[in-house]
């Protein structure tokens, strides 16, 4: 071999040896069912290498009550390794539809790590007929902490090489959520009125954790407007139980809330369950602090 060819060969070998080794681990593809699950997940993942997080439902859509998977959703599920869901019945498509799209995907139902809240429904005639679990765990900061830890554990199992990074990111996020939890707890001690009426059952976990009593709801099921008789009964409840304000949600039309509030002689205020909105990592904290301010203004006065 000539000196020139030998030098070229040596140079090529040097380039190969000095090049960074390609990672043998395949990238981890994580799919979050809807906005709050996405916000929790991206805070735990942070800048961990080789992990991609996608959001299935558009951030403008809201809670996945009665949501049917689209072909686009099925493709996202088929491409994912880990599916981060709330669970407890919130995502009714969990189970056979997801397994059909991707038999190998691991589903993490984060709300199962939070304390369960059962709500009793009345059958006709006022008899207590059945009870079901309220799935809206994430709306309470204390529950959100437990759900974040559930996500951290699932990610660490799926990508062990990033476990320490996931733990550090989760620790930092949990510290912020613990501060938020303390703010709610401190404010709740100043509430002079504790009976509230909400739009539907999304704030039950929040009420339980911070000493509020939900004495009525505008809609017993999302999208099911109350009858004239139910409106009259709700107005009587608001007046009789000294409810200071009617809480609506930005995800639903305000018209029916305005009608009831006028009849009852109380104002309407907005509480946001963080089921739609910004995908910025700090969005959950920002929205919940606005909710806290709304609660303080509505319940801490005379």
N, C-alpha and C positions, 0 to 999 in steps of 0.2 A: 504494500500500500504506500502510495506516495506521501511525502510529508504534508502536502496540502490537503489530501483526502483524509489523512489521519487527524489533522487539526480540525477539519470540518466535522468528522465523526465525534471527536472528543467534545466539541462545542455543543453538538446536538444532545449528547448524553448529559452534559452539564445542565442544559435547559430542562430536560426531562426531570432530572433529580431535584432541581431547584424549584420546579413548579409546585404550587400548593396541591396537596392531595385532594382528590374529589371525595366528597362525603359519601360514604357507603349507605347512609341512612336516607330513606325516602322522605320527602317532605310530609309533614303532618297537616292534613286538610281538615279544618274544623268548621262546622256549619252550626250557626245559632238560629233557633226557631223564629224568634221575634225580638224587637228592639231591646228590652231589658236584659235578655240573655246575652245578646251581642255586647252590650255595654259592659256587663260583668266579665265576659270572656276576654275582650280586648284589653281590659285592665290587667288581667292575670298574665296574658301572653306578652304584652308589651312588645319589646324588640327581640324576642327570642328567635334565634335563627331557625330557618327551616319549618316555620309554622305559619300557615295562612288561615285567617278567619274570615268567613263570609256570613252574610245575613240573608236568610231565606225570604221571609215576608218583608215587603218594603216598609221602611220606617214610617211611612205615612198611613199604614193600614190599620194598626191597632192590635188588640188582643185577637188571637186566632180562634175565637169562638166559631164553631160551625164552618171553619175554613176547609175548603177542598183543595188538595194538591193539584197544581198545574203541571203540564209537561216540563216546564222550566224548573219547577221545584224538584221533580223526579230526577232530572239530570243533575241538579246540585247534590241531591242526596246520594245518587249513584257515584259521584266523584269524591264524596267525603269519607273520612275515616272515623270521625267523632261527631255526634249530633248532640248539641247542648240544648236541652229543653227545660221548660218549667215543670211540666208534668202535672200530676194529680187531676187529669182530665182537661187541662187547659188546651192542649194540642190534641184534639180528638182524632187526628190522623195518625198518631203514634200507634205502632202495632203492625198489622198486616200491610198497610200501604207502604210504610217505610221499609219493612223487611223485603217486600216485593221489589222495591227500587234498588236496595242494597243489602243483601243478606249478611254481609260482613260488618256493617256499620255498628259502632257501639253507641247506644243511646244513654245519655245521662239525664235523669229527671231530678233536677237540682232541688225542687221544692220539697222532695221527700226528706231532706235533711232538716227542715224547719218544723216547729211544733204544728201539729194538725189543728185545723179549726173546722168543726162540724156545724152546719147550719140546718135547722129543721124547717121543712116546708109544710104548710097546712094543706090538707086535702079539702074538698068541698065540705061545708058544714063546720069548718074551723077545727077539725080534729088533726092532731099531729100525725101525718101519714108516713113521712120518710125523712131521712137525714142524709145529707151528702157533704163531702169535703169541699171547703172553699179553696180554690186553687190560687188565689191572688196573693201568694206569699210575699213576692218581691216588693210590694208597696210599703212594707214595714222595714226600716233600715236594719233592725235587729235580725230579721229573717234574711235580708240581703247578704249580711255577713256570712251566714251559714251557707247560703247558696254559692257565694264566691269561694268558700273553702271546698265545697263539693266540686266545683269546676277545677280548682287547683289540683285536687287529688286525681281527678280523671286525666288531666293533662300530663301530670307527672308519670302516671302509669303508661300513657300512650307515647310519651317522649322523655324517657328517663334522663337522657343527657341534658335536658333543660330543666330538670326538677328544681335545682337550686335557684335558678332564675325565676321560675314560676313562684316559688315560695317567697322570694324577695319582693316580687311584684305584688303578690297577694297580700303580704304583710303591709306593704305601703298603702294599698287600697283599703284594706280593712281598718287601718288606723284612721283614715279619712271617714269611713263609714261609722266607726265607733264615735268619732267626734259628732257626726250628724245625729246618731242615736242619742247621745247625751243632750244635744240641743233640743230634741223633741221631748226627752224626759224632763228636762228643766222647765221648758215652756208649759208642759202639761200640768205642772204644779201651780201655774198661775191662771189656769182656765177657771172662770167663774161659772160657766155653763158647760154642760157635758153631753146633753142630749142633742143629737144631730140627725139630719135627714140627708141621705146621699142619693146619687142618681141610680146606681145599682150596687151590687155587692162587692165592688172592687176594693173598698177601703175597710173591710171588716177586720183584717189583720192589724192594720194601723190603729183602728179604734181600740181593739183588745189590748194592744201593747202600751197604749198611752192613756188609758183610763177614760175613753169616750164610749158613749152608748148610742148605737144606731137604732132609733125608734121608728124609722120608716125609710122606704126606698121608693123612688119614682117608678122605676121599672124592675119588676121581679125577675125578668130575663132580658138580656140586651136586645133592643129593637122591638120589644113588646110594650107598647104604650099602655098606660093604665086606663081602665074604664072610667066612666063618669062617677060611678059609685066608689071606685078606689080613690079617685081624686078627692071626693068629698071626705072620705075617711082620713086621707092623708092631711087634708087641711085641718080637720078636727084634732088630729094628733099633734100637728105643729102648734096649734093654739093651746091645746090642753097640757102639753109637756114643755111649754116655754122654750121651743126651739128658736134660736135667734136668727138663723140663716138657712137657706136651702143651697146645698152644694150640687152644682152641675159639673159636667166633665167636658173638656174641649173636643173630645172625640165624638160627641153626640150632639144633635140639634138642641138648642136651648129653648125652643118654643114652648114645650110642655112644662119645663121648669118655670118659665116666666108666668105661665097661666096659674100654676099652683101657688107661686110666691105672691102674686097679686091678690089671690083669694085669701091667703093666710096672713097677708100684711107683713111679709119679711123680705129681705133682699136676697138676691142670688149671687153666689160667689163660686169661683172655679177652683176645683181640686183636680190635679193632673196625675193620673196613675203611671205616667212615663211609658205608656204603651205606643206612643207616637212621638216624633220629634227629631232632635239632632242625634247624630251618631258620634258626636265628639265624646271622648272618653270620660269627661267630667259631667256629662249631661244629666246623669241620674242625680248626682248631688245638687246640681243647680236647680233642677225642677223640684226636688223634694224640699229644698230650702224655700222656694217660692210657696210651696204648699204650707210649710210651717208658718211663714209670715201671714198667709191667709187665715190659718187657724187661730193664730194669736189675735189678729184684728177682729175676728168674728166671735171668739169665745172668751177673751180676757177682759172685755169691757163690762160695764155695769149691766 
